[in-house]
Amino acid sequence: MSDEPRDRPWSHLRLGDIAKLITKGTTPNHLGFDYQDNGITFLKVECISGAGGFIPTRFAYIDGACHNALLRSQLQVGDLLYSIAGALGRRAIVYGAILPANTNQALAIIRLGLEANLDRQYLFHFLVSPQIRNQIERFAVQSAQANLSLANVNDFVIDAPPLPEQRKIASILTTVDSLIEQTEALIEKYRRVKQGMMADLLSRGVDSDGKLRPTQQQAPELYKQSELGFDSLPIDWEEGTIADFCDLHNSLRFPISEEIRSSMQGEYSYYGPTGILDYINEYRVEGRYVLIGEDGDHFLKFDRQKMTIVIEGRCNVNNHAHILSGRIGCTTDWIDAFFSHRDITLHVTQQGAGRLKLNKASLLEMPMLVPPEPEQQVICRRIREIVQRIQSEESGLAKLRTLKTGLMQDLLTGKVRVKVDEAEEAPTSG
């Protein structure tokens, strides 16, 4: 890429002047039809991902009679869908495999002709550019509604270089999008692996060779009955309550108001029930501990949000989190692993609308399983490895998203121009 301006200037195109068609669909029930369990695809805003792809598991369906009646919303290959109600700004390009298909009034249908002098993929990317966001904000100021009208979409101004450069820019951004999608899919895969791994490791553990212990059905002699409500537990594991295996250090907690913290900014973390709230210039806690929140609504999100936080070194904890450490035979890391995604809602009480509380007495009565310490270490290491893998991919994903933001700012404004070779100058269909 070169940052030198090219001889050929950019155009500022009003979308309504160059599109062959800009319209929107209709909801089936407006014409007396119902959705079906299968049949012809009917697309809604929720069928489009934030990245611009379709989500087949969210498709709705209509029958042939409804499809024929909804003439205005019948889609064609290459149509660009753009959400104008609900989650504004989602977009996708219609491909042949989902046709025949229709859509409703929350999605604008943008159809370009060959004479448009605008590349479809370029438009796909430009529709989520800062320039379009700024235009949407101006439309919102002029209207009491949060939705966009077709007139607004017609009035979109598209900043566009010559077609070959449009195609090159679109290719670059599409490549980054593909990397983002691949990384997101990998993260989701690792999260599923982690979920299954934790379910197995925290109930079956590992044998002396470090292999996952057979299930109770496969080797019942390796298990014993639980007295505290667990399905079963490996024969050499202990069961009890938090009071049996952990020490509570709530005397180290010290609440400091936001106003006071603002005058004592520093290097030491100040923790609340779900994470760091601030950094201040003094500390009251030193060592390695596990925090379990005392109140909040995060207890209901145990499947996707950790219930525990490991803290280490010098820091502070407010009065909305319990501070725990392991006794001999129960490591602090095991407390974290065992309760990290565990459903503990049976032990919390309602404290006002939508707020739950885990008081000290209920915390200490929570049941837990504890394997021999060497086994704890193997299990925690396995979990830590998959967590680190996920964190590494998430870090890479954040970098890719930052890269894309920068590329869009540079390439879609002409701040940085791309070089186009002779082969790329050759005309192709938009």
Secondary structure, DSSP 8 states (H G I E B T S, - for coil): -B-S--SS--EEEEHHHHEEEEEE---GGGGT---BSSSEEEE-GGGB-TTS-B-GGG-EEE-HHHHHH-GGG---TT-EEEE-SSSTT-EEE--GGG-SEEE-TTEEEEEE-GGG---HHHHHHHTTSHHHHHHHHHHHHT-SSSS--HHHHHT-EEEE--HHHHHHHHHHHHHHHHHHHHHHHHHHHHHHHHHHHHHHHTTT-B-TTS-B---TTT-GGGEE--SSS-S-EETT-EEEEHHHHEEE-GGG-----HHHHTTSEEEEEEE-SSSEEEEES--SEEEEEEEEESEESGGGGTTTS-SEEEEEEEEEE-TTEEEEEE-TTS-HHHHHHHHTT---GGG-EE-STT-EE--HHHHHH-EEEE--HHHHHHHHHHHHHHHHHHHHHHHHHHHHHHHHHHHHHHHTTTSSB----HHHHS----
